[in-house]
Amino acid sequence: MERIGRYRLVRRLGAGSFATVWLGRDDDLDVDVAVKILAENWTVNDDVRNRFLAEARLMRRIRDDRIVRVYDIGTLPDSRPYFVMDYCDAGSLADLRRSPGDPIQTLRLCAEACRALDVLHRHQVVHRDVTPGNLLLDSMPDGSVRVLLADLGVAKEMIGQQGMTMTAGTPAFMAPEQATGQPLDPRADIYAMACVTYAVLTGQPPFRVSNVQQVMARHPEEQPVPIAARIAAPPHLDGLLQAALSPDPHRRPPTAEVMATALDQIADSMPVQTQPSGAIGEQAIATNVRPRPILAAPSGPSPGTPQPTPAAVAMAQPQPFVSHPSGIEPAAVHGPLLTATAAPVAGRAPGWQFWTLIGLCGLFVFLGVLFLTLLILG
């Protein structure tokens, strides 16, 4: 069987326009790996070759459990470069798109995918090609899965890239400003993540586009078809997706972490559904994630208990909402913890009704006394 260095190639996992990924085996360390090899027809193209190597260096530099790690890099005898990285054994979100499962667990997976994006953004990198297939699922020893972000082949560092105008990415998950070649920031990835969330919940992306021209031709007022009622989710989900899919980047969630928190809160508010037998078959493992508790104001630190970050606590607190520059409505950002209007507290009448009733009673008593007095004197 073919080998690359000390790595034994087992089977092909997938192939794209620029590279092929193989399942490999490191017999020395007794672990499975993924080996990505540049396509032979691109070997002499310096631009593609340099981009391929830059992807490996970027993935190596960003050391985080949410980003696929690179362990080794080399060149084949025919001059094709390759690199060795994490192998994720539970598939990807593309599997859930083909066979949608429990919407609650799917929302949680999408929230974790947002957090993986946030790691990239905090390193001043825009992914530019967020798709279900680039969000991989890896089994954990406790039976849960984690989401890892992969394929940074067209990612760009924001520092020094203000003049970058090359269009790259997948049209069905591409933000309008990306299609027109405008300078990008993390909000382009947030738009793509909203497309991914919509697609894995419904099986289809929010807008039927197949090329860049169709992305550019989308009407600014066009909205995705609401899906909350279809999956028994609160209407806040539609509000969140409509904001994240806005052609105006300023109306989108300001960070991927904000979107992750909103998705988790929506999942927390949904009733647990009984999974039909055989509903998603082999994809069942892909939705087995740990439930995330609803964040609330802590009464005091518990020994040994990790405390939520200040940003997460602030998102979970039902406090007065200040208009956000993203333009998202309060319920869309905070999920079920905020509503459009405050409901009266049970057992207590609103103030104006109470005092009106008191005034009327006093008037009737006064008139009664006056009538009796006139009757006695007359």
C-alpha positions as CSV (number, residue, x, y, z in Angstrom):
1,M,0.0,0.0,0.0
2,E,1.3,3.5,-0.8
3,R,3.1,5.4,1.8
4,I,4.2,9.0,2.3
5,G,7.1,9.1,4.6
6,R,6.0,7.3,7.7
7,Y,2.3,7.7,6.9
8,R,0.5,4.8,5.4
9,L,-2.4,5.9,3.1
10,V,-5.6,3.9,3.8
11,R,-8.3,5.5,1.6
12,R,-9.3,8.7,-0.1
13,L,-11.5,10.9,2.0
14,G,-12.3,13.6,-0.6
15,A,-11.0,15.6,-3.5
16,G,-11.5,19.2,-4.5
17,S,-10.3,21.5,-7.3
18,F,-6.9,22.0,-5.7
19,A,-6.1,19.1,-3.5
20,T,-7.0,15.5,-2.4
21,V,-7.3,14.4,1.3
22,W,-6.4,10.9,2.3
23,L,-7.0,9.0,5.5
24,G,-3.5,8.0,6.7
25,R,-2.1,6.0,9.5
26,D,0.9,6.9,11.6
27,D,2.0,3.4,12.6
28,D,4.8,4.8,14.8
29,L,2.4,6.8,17.0
30,D,-0.6,4.4,16.4
31,V,-2.9,7.3,15.3
32,D,-5.0,8.1,12.3
33,V,-4.2,11.3,10.4
34,A,-5.5,13.2,7.4
35,V,-3.0,13.9,4.6
36,K,-3.7,16.7,2.2
37,I,-1.8,16.6,-1.2
38,L,-1.8,19.4,-3.8
39,A,-3.4,18.3,-7.1
40,E,-0.7,17.3,-9.7
41,N,-2.0,19.9,-12.3
42,W,-1.4,22.8,-9.9
43,T,2.1,21.8,-8.9
44,V,3.8,24.3,-11.3
45,N,1.4,27.1,-10.4
46,D,3.4,29.2,-8.0
47,D,0.3,31.1,-6.7
48,V,-1.7,28.0,-5.9
49,R,1.4,26.2,-4.4
50,N,2.2,29.2,-2.2
51,R,-1.5,29.4,-1.0
52,F,-1.4,25.7,-0.2
53,L,1.7,26.0,1.9
54,A,0.3,29.2,3.5
55,E,-2.7,27.3,4.6
56,A,-0.5,24.7,6.4
57,R,1.5,27.4,8.1
58,L,-1.6,29.3,9.2
59,M,-3.2,26.2,10.7
60,R,0.0,25.4,12.5
61,R,0.3,28.9,13.9
62,I,-3.2,29.1,15.3
63,R,-3.0,26.5,18.1
64,D,-6.5,26.0,19.4
65,D,-8.7,22.9,19.9
66,R,-11.3,24.3,17.6
67,I,-9.0,24.6,14.6
68,V,-7.6,21.6,12.8
69,R,-3.9,21.2,13.7
70,V,-1.1,20.5,11.2
71,Y,1.7,18.2,12.4
72,D,4.0,17.7,9.4
73,I,4.7,19.1,6.0
74,G,6.7,17.8,3.1
75,T,7.1,17.3,-0.7
76,L,6.6,14.2,-2.7
77,P,9.2,12.9,-5.3
78,D,7.0,14.5,-8.1
79,S,7.3,17.9,-6.3
80,R,3.7,17.9,-5.0
81,P,3.6,19.4,-1.5
82,Y,1.6,17.8,1.3
83,F,0.8,18.3,4.9
84,V,-0.5,16.1,7.7
85,M,-3.3,17.2,10.0
86,D,-5.9,16.0,12.5
87,Y,-8.3,13.3,11.2
88,C,-11.9,14.0,12.3
89,D,-13.8,10.7,12.4
90,A,-17.4,11.9,12.8
91,G,-17.8,13.5,9.4
92,S,-18.8,17.1,9.0
93,L,-21.9,19.4,9.1
94,A,-22.3,18.5,5.4
95,D,-23.6,15.1,6.7
96,L,-26.3,16.8,8.7
97,R,-27.2,18.9,5.7
98,R,-27.8,15.8,3.7
99,S,-29.8,14.2,6.5
100,P,-31.0,16.8,9.1
101,G,-31.3,15.5,12.6
102,D,-32.5,16.9,16.0
103,P,-32.7,20.7,15.5
104,I,-31.7,21.3,19.1
105,Q,-28.4,19.5,18.8
106,T,-27.9,20.9,15.3
107,L,-28.2,24.4,16.8
108,R,-25.7,23.6,19.4
109,L,-23.2,22.3,16.8
110,C,-23.7,25.5,14.8
111,A,-23.0,27.5,18.0
112,E,-19.7,25.6,18.5
113,A,-18.9,26.3,14.8
114,C,-19.4,30.0,15.5
115,R,-16.9,29.7,18.4
116,A,-14.4,28.1,16.1
117,L,-14.8,31.1,13.8
118,D,-14.4,33.4,16.7
119,V,-11.0,31.9,17.4
120,L,-9.9,32.6,13.8
121,H,-11.2,36.2,14.0
122,R,-9.4,36.8,17.3
123,H,-6.2,35.9,15.3
124,Q,-7.1,38.6,12.8
125,V,-8.0,36.1,10.1
126,V,-11.1,35.9,7.8
127,H,-11.9,32.4,6.6
128,R,-13.8,33.4,3.4
129,D,-15.1,29.9,2.7
130,V,-17.2,28.8,5.6
131,T,-19.3,25.8,4.4
132,P,-20.8,22.7,6.1
133,G,-18.0,20.6,4.6
134,N,-15.3,22.8,6.2
135,L,-16.8,22.3,9.7
136,L,-15.6,18.9,10.8
137,L,-16.9,16.7,13.7
138,D,-14.5,14.7,15.9
139,S,-15.5,12.0,18.4
140,M,-14.5,12.6,22.0
141,P,-13.8,9.8,24.6
142,D,-17.0,10.7,26.5
143,G,-19.1,10.1,23.4
144,S,-19.7,13.7,22.6
145,V,-18.3,15.4,19.5
146,R,-16.5,18.7,19.0
147,V,-16.5,21.0,16.0
148,L,-13.3,21.9,14.2
149,L,-12.7,24.5,11.5
150,A,-10.8,23.3,8.5
151,D,-9.7,24.3,5.0
152,L,-8.0,27.7,5.4
153,G,-6.9,27.7,1.8
154,V,-8.5,31.0,1.0
155,A,-8.3,32.6,4.4
156,K,-6.7,36.0,4.7
157,E,-5.2,37.9,7.5
158,M,-7.0,41.2,8.0
159,I,-3.8,43.0,8.9
160,G,-2.3,44.5,5.7
161,Q,-5.1,43.1,3.5
162,Q,-7.3,46.2,3.1
163,G,-6.7,46.3,-0.6
164,M,-7.4,42.6,-1.1
165,T,-10.2,42.2,-3.7
166,M,-9.8,38.7,-5.1
167,T,-13.2,36.9,-5.0
168,A,-13.0,33.4,-3.5
169,G,-15.4,31.1,-1.7
170,T,-18.6,29.1,-2.4
171,P,-21.5,31.2,-3.9
172,A,-24.3,29.6,-1.8
173,F,-22.5,30.7,1.4
174,M,-21.0,33.9,0.2
175,A,-21.7,37.4,1.6
176,P,-22.7,40.0,-1.0
177,E,-19.7,42.2,-0.2
178,Q,-17.4,39.2,-0.9
179,A,-19.0,38.6,-4.3
180,T,-18.3,42.2,-5.3
181,G,-14.7,41.9,-4.2
182,Q,-14.9,44.5,-1.4
183,P,-12.5,44.4,1.5
184,L,-13.8,41.9,4.1
185,D,-14.0,41.6,7.9
186,P,-15.3,38.9,10.2
187,R,-18.9,39.8,9.4
188,A,-18.5,38.1,6.0
189,D,-17.8,34.8,7.8
190,I,-20.8,35.5,10.1
191,Y,-23.1,35.8,7.0
192,A,-21.6,32.5,5.8
193,M,-22.2,30.8,9.2
194,A,-25.9,31.9,9.0
195,C,-26.1,30.2,5.6
196,V,-24.6,27.1,7.1
197,T,-27.0,27.1,10.1
198,Y,-30.0,27.5,7.7
199,A,-28.7,24.7,5.5
200,V,-28.1,22.1,8.2
201,L,-31.5,22.8,9.7
202,T,-33.4,22.6,6.4
203,G,-31.2,20.7,4.0
204,Q,-31.0,23.8,1.7
205,P,-29.1,27.1,1.9
206,P,-31.3,30.2,2.4
207,F,-30.9,31.6,-1.1
208,R,-30.8,29.5,-4.3
209,V,-27.6,30.8,-5.9
210,S,-25.0,28.8,-7.9
211,N,-22.6,31.5,-9.1
212,V,-21.2,34.9,-8.0
213,Q,-23.4,36.8,-10.5
214,Q,-26.5,35.5,-8.8
215,V,-25.1,36.5,-5.4
216,M,-24.6,40.1,-6.7
217,A,-28.1,40.1,-8.2
218,R,-29.9,39.4,-5.0
219,H,-32.4,42.0,-4.1
220,P,-31.5,43.9,-0.9
221,E,-35.0,43.4,0.5
222,E,-35.1,39.6,-0.1
223,Q,-35.4,37.7,3.1
224,P,-34.9,33.9,3.7
225,V,-38.1,31.8,4.2
226,P,-38.8,31.6,7.9
227,I,-38.0,28.2,9.4
228,A,-38.6,28.6,13.2
229,A,-42.1,27.2,13.1
230,R,-41.1,24.3,10.9
231,I,-38.5,23.0,13.5
232,A,-40.6,24.1,16.6
233,A,-38.1,26.8,17.5
234,P,-39.0,30.2,18.9
235,P,-39.4,33.1,16.4
236,H,-36.2,34.6,17.7
237,L,-34.4,32.1,15.4
238,D,-35.9,33.7,12.3
239,G,-34.9,37.2,13.6
240,L,-31.4,36.1,14.2
241,L,-31.0,34.5,10.8
242,Q,-32.6,37.5,9.0
243,A,-30.1,39.9,10.7
244,A,-27.1,37.7,10.1
245,L,-28.1,37.3,6.4
246,S,-28.6,41.0,5.9
247,P,-26.8,42.5,2.9
248,D,-25.7,45.3,5.2
249,P,-22.8,44.0,7.4
250,H,-23.7,46.5,10.1
251,R,-27.0,44.7,10.8
252,R,-25.3,41.4,11.5
253,P,-24.2,40.1,14.9
254,P,-21.0,42.0,15.8
255,T,-19.0,38.8,16.5
256,A,-19.2,35.1,16.0
257,E,-19.3,34.6,19.8
258,V,-22.5,36.8,20.0
259,M,-24.1,34.6,17.4
260,A,-23.0,31.4,19.2
261,T,-24.6,32.6,22.5
262,A,-27.8,33.5,20.7
263,L,-28.0,30.0,19.0
264,D,-27.4,28.3,22.4
265,Q,-30.1,30.3,24.1
266,I,-32.6,29.4,21.3
267,A,-31.7,25.7,21.7
268,D,-32.1,26.0,25.5
269,S,-35.6,27.3,25.0
270,M,-36.8,24.4,22.8
271,P,-38.6,21.3,24.2
272,V,-36.5,18.2,23.9
273,Q,-37.8,16.0,21.0
274,T,-37.8,12.3,20.9
275,Q,-35.6,11.1,18.1
276,P,-37.5,8.8,15.7
277,S,-35.8,5.4,15.2
278,G,-33.5,5.5,12.3
279,A,-34.1,9.2,11.5
280,I,-30.5,10.0,10.8
281,G,-28.9,6.6,10.8
282,E,-25.1,6.8,10.8
283,Q,-25.2,10.6,11.4
284,A,-26.5,10.0,15.0
285,I,-23.1,10.5,16.5
286,A,-22.8,13.9,14.8
287,T,-25.6,15.4,17.0
288,N,-24.4,13.9,20.3
289,V,-23.1,17.0,22.0
290,R,-23.1,18.0,25.6
291,P,-26.1,20.2,26.5
292,R,-25.0,23.7,27.4
293,P,-26.6,25.1,30.6
294,I,-28.6,28.4,30.4
295,L,-26.3,31.1,31.7
296,A,-27.8,33.1,34.6
297,A,-26.6,35.5,37.1
298,P,-24.6,33.5,39.6
299,S,-25.5,33.8,43.3
300,G,-21.9,33.2,44.2
301,P,-18.9,31.3,42.9
302,S,-19.1,27.6,43.5
303,P,-15.8,25.9,44.3
304,G,-14.3,24.0,41.3
305,T,-17.1,25.3,39.0
306,P,-15.8,27.2,35.9
307,Q,-17.4,30.7,35.7
308,P,-18.8,32.0,32.4
309,T,-17.0,34.8,30.7
310,P,-18.3,38.3,31.4
311,A,-19.5,38.6,27.8
312,A,-21.5,35.4,28.0
313,V,-23.1,36.4,31.4
314,A,-24.0,39.8,29.9
315,M,-25.7,38.1,27.0
316,A,-27.7,35.8,29.3
317,Q,-28.9,38.5,31.8
318,P,-32.4,39.7,31.2
319,Q,-31.3,43.3,31.5
320,P,-32.6,46.4,29.6
321,F,-31.5,46.2,26.0
322,V,-29.5,49.0,24.4
323,S,-29.8,49.4,20.7
324,H,-27.0,47.5,19.0
325,P,-25.1,48.8,16.0
326,S,-25.8,45.5,14.2
327,G,-29.5,46.5,14.1
328,I,-30.6,43.1,15.5
329,E,-33.8,43.3,17.6
330,P,-33.4,42.5,21.3
331,A,-35.2,39.2,21.1
332,A,-33.1,38.1,18.1
333,V,-29.9,38.7,20.0
334,H,-30.9,37.4,23.4
335,G,-33.2,34.6,22.4
336,P,-35.9,33.6,24.9
337,L,-34.5,35.6,27.8
338,L,-36.0,38.8,26.4
339,T,-39.4,39.6,24.9
340,A,-40.7,42.5,22.9
341,T,-42.8,43.8,25.9
342,A,-42.6,43.1,29.6
343,A,-45.4,41.0,31.0
344,P,-47.0,42.2,34.2
345,V,-46.0,40.4,37.4
346,A,-48.6,37.8,38.4
347,G,-50.8,38.9,41.3
348,R,-50.1,42.6,41.0
349,A,-52.3,45.0,39.0
350,P,-50.5,47.8,37.0
351,G,-50.3,51.1,39.0
352,W,-52.7,53.2,37.0
353,Q,-55.5,50.7,37.2
354,F,-55.1,50.4,41.0
355,W,-55.2,54.1,41.7
356,T,-58.2,54.6,39.3
357,L,-60.2,52.0,41.3
358,I,-59.3,53.6,44.6
359,G,-60.4,57.0,43.3
360,L,-63.8,55.7,42.1
361,C,-64.4,54.0,45.4
362,G,-63.6,57.2,47.3
363,L,-66.0,59.2,45.0
364,F,-68.9,56.8,45.6
365,V,-68.3,56.9,49.4
366,F,-68.4,60.7,49.3
367,L,-71.6,60.9,47.3
368,G,-73.2,58.3,49.6
369,V,-72.4,60.4,52.7
370,L,-73.6,63.6,51.0
371,F,-76.9,61.9,50.0
372,L,-77.6,60.6,53.6
373,T,-76.7,64.0,55.1
374,L,-79.2,65.9,52.8
375,L,-81.8,63.2,53.5
376,I,-81.5,63.7,57.3
377,L,-81.5,67.5,57.2
378,G,-84.4,67.7,54.7
